[in-house]
Amino acid sequence: MFLLIFTDLYAIERLNIIAILYHCLCLYLFLGPIVYVANRIGGNFKMPSLNGLKIYNFIIIFFSIGTYIANTSKVIEILKMDDLSLARNMYNYGVLYEDQSSSFIDYLGAYGSAMSYFALFLFFYYLVNQPEKKRLILTMLLASFTDAITSLTMVGRGGIIRWGLMFLFFYFIFKKDIDPILIKKIKRYLVVLSSPFIIIFLLITFSRFSGREYPIYIYIIDYIGQSYLYFSYIFNDFFFSTFGGRMNFPVFFDGEGVSRVLSDEVLVDYNLNTFATFIGSFYKDVGFAGTLIIAFIFWLFFQILFKYNTKRNSFFKANVMIIFSQMIINGIFYFQYTSTTKMKVFMVMLCLALFVQLSFPKKKKAEFEQTF
């Protein structure tokens, strides 16, 4: 409402009450199960044995190291530039880095980035269940920054925002089990470790939004709230399926995908490369009926898997929760998991979780020896 009243960035006549209600319904179907898992289940998952967790931990740490090796020099190179807005444009045109080819370490880095929030979940798990494992806890915290670091190589802020949202999500899941003394220590460590990311976030924000018609704070508000306005814009133009899933789920399709510049694919009188939440991303892809069907299937899937399944929540279910929670929570702007690499990593992590769960079941007696 603030943007509609105090700016002329949006046309109020484009708002559609049916679109707003539809958007809210789909958000409920997606967010409801995630909120249920967070409130009712929390971090109460049956983990595999120590040997199983060692394998799982090693894979995450190995690929996370690859991310740091592949991307640290790129981030330093970007921070040396005076104009970060120009750096962003250079990245979009593919001229930011002299060497555009991908090496083996770049592939490792891409996989490590996709494992970021599995590491963040483990950070909280070990913090609650084995707080004496300080080195492992710190390692998982550092591994959780891989998504943010990869985002910075694109001169983007998205990874920092995603990390913050997922940190809050896991924090509220585990909060009741965390020792109050540890909470104070977490805050101190976070101030130190997150300060560079916050500073970079502010630098990119001011660089991107300065010198425009309105003050910077207007564009920050716009950045946060435009998703819910733009959904009304696209509601009628994409009512029927446009791409049939190729835009958001290319991993399931052979052949050429959809252009990142949607105006190359669809002709409308407004900018299509804008935020409309992950619901809007689905809507532009599969239309009214397709998005509603996906939302209902997701809601039903979580009801069956978590609410009506009487067995204790397994390690495999924990991984399902990690994957879907990041897709939805980080979809506040748009669906950010169209990458076939990320989808393949998620599938591998589910298979890995199932493997260690079945091959290394935890003994009845609690194990508190060295984990890594």
CORVEN-V656666 format. One record per residue. N is the residue number from 1. RES is the residue in one letter. PHI is phi in whole degrees, 0 to 359 (none if undefined). PSI is psi in whole degrees, -180 to 180 (none if undefined). NEAR is the number of other ideal C-beta (glycine too) atoms within 10 Angstrom. Layout:
n: [N/N]
res: [RES/RES]
phi: [PHI/PHI]
psi: [PSI/PSI]
near: [NEAR/NEAR]
This chain:
n: [1/2/3/4/5/6/7/8/9/10/11/12/13/14/15/16/17/18/19/20/21/22/23/24/25/26/27/28/29/30/31/32/33/34/35/36/37/38/39/40/41/42/43/44/45/46/47/48/49/50/51/52/53/54/55/56/57/58/59/60/61/62/63/64/65/66/67/68/69/70/71/72/73/74/75/76/77/78/79/80/81/82/83/84/85/86/87/88/89/90/91/92/93/94/95/96/97/98/99/100/101/102/103/104/105/106/107/108/109/110/111/112/113/114/115/116/117/118/119/120/121/122/123/124/125/126/127/128/129/130/131/132/133/134/135/136/137/138/139/140/141/142/143/144/145/146/147/148/149/150/151/152/153/154/155/156/157/158/159/160/161/162/163/164/165/166/167/168/169/170/171/172/173/174/175/176/177/178/179/180/181/182/183/184/185/186/187/188/189/190/191/192/193/194/195/196/197/198/199/200/201/202/203/204/205/206/207/208/209/210/211/212/213/214/215/216/217/218/219/220/221/222/223/224/225/226/227/228/229/230/231/232/233/234/235/236/237/238/239/240/241/242/243/244/245/246/247/248/249/250/251/252/253/254/255/256/257/258/259/260/261/262/263/264/265/266/267/268/269/270/271/272/273/274/275/276/277/278/279/280/281/282/283/284/285/286/287/288/289/290/291/292/293/294/295/296/297/298/299/300/301/302/303/304/305/306/307/308/309/310/311/312/313/314/315/316/317/318/319/320/321/322/323/324/325/326/327/328/329/330/331/332/333/334/335/336/337/338/339/340/341/342/343/344/345/346/347/348/349/350/351/352/353/354/355/356/357/358/359/360/361/362/363/364/365/366/367/368/369/370/371/372]
res: [M/F/L/L/I/F/T/D/L/Y/A/I/E/R/L/N/I/I/A/I/L/Y/H/C/L/C/L/Y/L/F/L/G/P/I/V/Y/V/A/N/R/I/G/G/N/F/K/M/P/S/L/N/G/L/K/I/Y/N/F/I/I/I/F/F/S/I/G/T/Y/I/A/N/T/S/K/V/I/E/I/L/K/M/D/D/L/S/L/A/R/N/M/Y/N/Y/G/V/L/Y/E/D/Q/S/S/S/F/I/D/Y/L/G/A/Y/G/S/A/M/S/Y/F/A/L/F/L/F/F/Y/Y/L/V/N/Q/P/E/K/K/R/L/I/L/T/M/L/L/A/S/F/T/D/A/I/T/S/L/T/M/V/G/R/G/G/I/I/R/W/G/L/M/F/L/F/F/Y/F/I/F/K/K/D/I/D/P/I/L/I/K/K/I/K/R/Y/L/V/V/L/S/S/P/F/I/I/I/F/L/L/I/T/F/S/R/F/S/G/R/E/Y/P/I/Y/I/Y/I/I/D/Y/I/G/Q/S/Y/L/Y/F/S/Y/I/F/N/D/F/F/F/S/T/F/G/G/R/M/N/F/P/V/F/F/D/G/E/G/V/S/R/V/L/S/D/E/V/L/V/D/Y/N/L/N/T/F/A/T/F/I/G/S/F/Y/K/D/V/G/F/A/G/T/L/I/I/A/F/I/F/W/L/F/F/Q/I/L/F/K/Y/N/T/K/R/N/S/F/F/K/A/N/V/M/I/I/F/S/Q/M/I/I/N/G/I/F/Y/F/Q/Y/T/S/T/T/K/M/K/V/F/M/V/M/L/C/L/A/L/F/V/Q/L/S/F/P/K/K/K/K/A/E/F/E/Q/T/F]
phi: [none/302/294/288/277/256/223/248/289/228/264/298/291/279/297/232/298/294/297/296/295/297/300/296/299/295/299/297/296/275/280/307/297/294/296/299/300/295/278/263/255/61/261/277/244/278/274/288/289/302/295/295/292/300/297/298/297/300/297/297/294/302/287/294/300/300/296/297/295/288/247/301/296/293/297/299/298/293/294/282/280/283/244/288/295/296/299/296/296/297/296/299/269/75/237/290/250/295/262/268/284/257/264/299/293/294/294/301/298/296/293/298/298/289/264/309/272/293/294/294/300/294/305/288/300/290/299/277/266/219/296/285/277/296/295/293/298/295/298/293/296/295/294/289/275/296/295/296/294/298/297/295/293/260/56/245/259/303/297/293/294/300/298/298/294/289/299/297/299/292/299/290/294/261/308/293/257/275/300/306/294/293/300/296/294/301/299/294/296/295/301/289/283/269/305/301/292/295/297/296/303/293/298/294/298/294/292/286/255/284/78/256/297/255/299/300/297/295/287/291/298/298/300/281/255/294/303/278/272/292/297/295/300/272/303/278/290/240/303/263/303/260/241/63/100/293/285/258/232/296/298/266/233/268/95/286/274/257/300/296/265/296/296/285/255/228/258/222/260/213/287/272/277/232/276/213/63/296/297/297/298/297/297/295/268/241/80/299/294/298/295/295/295/300/298/291/298/298/301/293/301/290/299/290/287/248/279/254/265/282/290/299/294/272/296/299/295/300/291/300/298/299/293/287/294/289/299/275/297/279/270/301/257/197/286/254/236/279/299/294/298/296/298/293/297/300/296/296/295/294/295/297/298/294/297/290/293/278/274/229/294/284/290/299/284/299/250/229/283/296/265/212]
psi: [-37/-45/-36/-34/-43/-2/167/31/-26/151/115/-28/-15/-15/137/116/-36/-40/-41/-45/-42/-44/-46/-40/-47/-40/-40/-45/-33/-44/-32/-53/-36/-42/-38/-48/-43/-42/-40/-31/-40/-135/22/73/144/109/157/-179/175/-42/-38/-42/-32/-44/-47/-46/-44/-44/-45/-46/-42/-50/-30/-39/-39/-39/-45/-43/-43/-31/-17/-46/-34/-42/-43/-41/-41/-43/-20/-14/143/-34/101/-28/-41/-40/-39/-44/-39/-39/-45/-32/2/27/11/-41/140/-43/108/-7/155/128/177/-40/-28/-38/-42/-42/-39/-40/-41/-38/-38/-16/5/-48/-13/-40/-39/-39/-45/-34/-49/-37/-49/-33/-37/-46/-27/66/-16/-15/66/-41/-42/-41/-45/-39/-44/-35/-44/-38/-28/-15/0/-35/-43/-41/-43/-40/-38/-30/-17/10/42/155/-8/-41/-36/-43/-44/-44/-44/-43/-43/-34/-45/-41/-51/-33/-45/-28/-44/-5/-45/-17/-5/132/129/-33/-38/-33/-41/-41/-39/-44/-40/-46/-40/-37/-42/-48/-32/-15/-46/-39/-39/-42/-45/-40/-46/-39/-45/-42/-49/-35/-39/-35/-7/154/17/-177/-42/163/160/-38/-28/-42/-27/-43/-42/-41/-38/-39/-6/-25/-39/-16/-43/-20/-37/-35/-45/-8/-49/-35/-24/27/-41/157/129/-46/-5/28/-11/-27/-41/-23/56/-20/-23/4/142/155/-166/139/-158/140/141/-26/97/-25/-17/-19/-35/138/114/174/25/167/124/-22/61/171/142/29/171/-26/-43/-37/-45/-41/-43/-20/-52/2/-172/-59/-43/-43/-42/-39/-45/-44/-44/-41/-42/-47/-45/-41/-46/-34/-46/-42/-38/-43/-41/6/116/-15/152/145/123/172/-36/-43/-35/-41/-37/-45/-43/-44/-52/-32/-40/-35/-41/-50/-41/2/17/-28/-53/171/117/15/43/-15/129/-30/-48/-41/-42/-39/-42/-43/-41/-41/-36/-43/-41/-44/-43/-39/-51/-29/-42/-35/-26/63/144/139/159/-39/129/140/129/26/-173/131/-33/none]
near: [8/10/19/14/7/11/14/10/15/18/12/12/7/15/16/16/8/10/22/15/10/19/22/13/14/24/17/13/20/24/15/15/23/19/11/14/22/17/10/10/17/16/22/12/17/15/21/22/15/17/13/21/22/16/15/24/21/11/18/24/20/14/22/27/18/21/27/16/14/24/23/14/11/19/19/9/14/21/14/8/14/7/10/18/16/13/20/18/13/16/16/12/8/8/10/20/14/6/7/8/6/11/10/9/14/16/14/18/27/21/21/29/27/26/26/24/26/27/24/24/24/27/24/24/21/23/26/18/15/16/14/10/17/12/10/20/21/14/21/25/21/16/26/26/24/30/27/24/24/23/23/25/22/17/24/17/20/17/24/21/18/22/23/15/17/21/19/12/22/23/15/13/22/19/14/9/14/16/11/6/9/13/12/9/13/18/9/9/12/12/10/8/14/17/10/13/19/12/11/19/19/11/13/21/16/14/18/18/18/11/9/10/9/15/11/14/9/17/19/13/17/18/16/14/16/20/21/21/22/21/24/23/24/24/21/13/16/24/13/10/16/20/21/13/16/17/22/21/20/18/16/10/15/5/6/8/15/21/11/11/9/19/12/10/14/15/8/13/6/13/10/19/9/16/21/27/23/25/27/28/23/27/28/26/23/24/18/16/11/18/24/18/13/21/19/14/11/19/17/12/13/21/14/10/17/18/12/8/12/4/7/10/19/19/23/21/20/23/22/21/24/24/22/19/22/25/18/20/18/23/24/16/20/22/21/19/18/19/14/13/13/21/17/13/20/22/12/14/20/15/12/19/23/14/15/22/22/13/12/19/15/16/9/5/6/7/13/11/6/11/16/15]
